[in-house]
Amino acid sequence: MDGHDRWLAECQKIGFKPTPTRYSEGTVTSEDAATQVGCDVAQIAKSIVFEGQRGGVVVITSGANKVDRKRKLRDLLGFKPKIASASYVLQETGFEPGGVPPFGHRNECLVFIDRDLFNFELVWGAAGSSDTVFPITPRHLKGFSGGIVADVKL
């Protein structure tokens, strides 16, 4: 079972029925995903994983933004988190970098959602693999991820 299939199984457990699309050209970067979907890069809800003190910290940010981990994320957490290695990302979320979905992680992660994503009616997140994405409203993204909406951009 690949990451996408595992994520779909997690979605079923929480009652979410996504409509993902697989792109053979890949959706590893926000720019790749936006090109494939045909949307603005700012509508891509990219998941960035950091090492927290008690597990993974996932920041779901607009594809147009960079995360300010040295100031804003540090202020939210009380410490400056380290950028996670690929093995840490897989260990904590159950997904490979480039395909980490905003929810459905292997371990419970602390999730922050970039406030800028709420400027859109629909955003697109990774669906468990580096070639799948799915649409979701920011309101549902917040509900299913349990994320805290915050200003995290640099």
N, C-alpha and C positions, 0 to 999 in steps of 0.2 A: 504494500500500500504506500503510495507516494504522499508527499506533504499535502497536496490538494485534496486527495481522498480522505486523509486524516482530518483535515479542517472541515470538510463537508460533514463528516461523522460528528464532530464537535458541534457544528451548527444545528444538526438534527437534535442533539441532546437539549439545546436551549430553545428550540422552537423557531429558529431562524431559517428561512428558505431563500438562500441567495440565488442570484442569477449570474454566475460567473461565466467569463469567456476566456478561452485559452488562445494565446497568440503564439504561433510557431516562431515568430521573430523575437520573442522574449519581452519581458516587462521588468527587467532588473532595476533600471533606474527610473526615476520619476519622469524624465524626458522620454524614455522608451515607452513607458505606460501611457503617457499623454498622447504620444504619436499614434500608438496602436488604437486607443480608445477614440481619439479625435476630440479631446477636450483640452482645456487650458492646463498647464502643468500645476497651477495652483490648486486644481481640483483633485490632485492625487494625494491620497492620505497615506504618506509613507511612514512605516514603522521603524524607528531607530531604537536599538536596545543598548542600555547602559548597565553597568554592574552596580547594584544597590547594596546596602548593608545587610538586607535580609532576602535577597533574590533580585530578579530582573526588574528593571525599570524600563517600560516601553513608552516612548514619546511618539504619538501619532501627530505628525506635523504636515503642513501643506508642502507639496512638492516644490513650491517656489521659495520656501524658507529654510534657513539653517537654524539649528537649535543652539541657544546660548546656554551651554552647560556650565560655563565659568561664573556666570552671575545669576541668571534667572532660574535655571534648574537647581543650582546650588542653594539659592534662597528658598525654593520650594521644598527641597529635601533636607536642608541643614548640612549638606556636605557636597563637594564637587564629585560627581560620579565619573568613573572611568568608562571610556568607550569599550563596549564588550568585544571580545574576540569572537571569531566564527564558532569556535567550540562552545563558548559560554552561551551564545545566542541559541545554538541547537540544544544545549543542555536545559536551558531555562524555558524556552518557548516550544521546543519540539520541531522547529522549522529552520531551514537554512537561510542565511542572510540573502536578501533579494526577494524573498517570498514570505516574510513574516507577516501574518495577518494581524489586524488590530485586536482580535480576541480569539479565544479558542486555544490558548497556550497550554503547554504541558503542565507548567507550574503556575501558581498564582503570581502574577506580576503586578506591580504598581503601575498604573497607566495614567498618562497625562495626554490631553488632547489640545492641540493648537487651536486657540480661539478663532484664528483666521479661517478655519474650515467651515465655520458657521456662516460665512458670507455666501455660501453656495447652497442651492437646493439639493444637489446630489454631489457626492464625492466618490472616488474609486480607491479601493484598498487591495492589497495583495491577498490572494485566496489560497495561500499555503504553498505556492511554488513560484518560481521566477518567470513563469509564462502564463499566469492566470491572475485576473483581477475581477472585482465585483463592484457593482454600484450600491450605495447606501446613503440614506439621508444622514446629516450630521446628528440629528436627534436620536435616530436609531443607533448610530455609531456610539454615541455616549451611553445609551441604555444597555447595549449588548456588551460593551467593553468595561462598563463601570468606571470609565475614565473621569478624571478631574479636568475640567476645562480651565486652561490657563494661558497666559502670555508667555510663550517659551522661545519666541524667535529672536534671533540675533539682530 
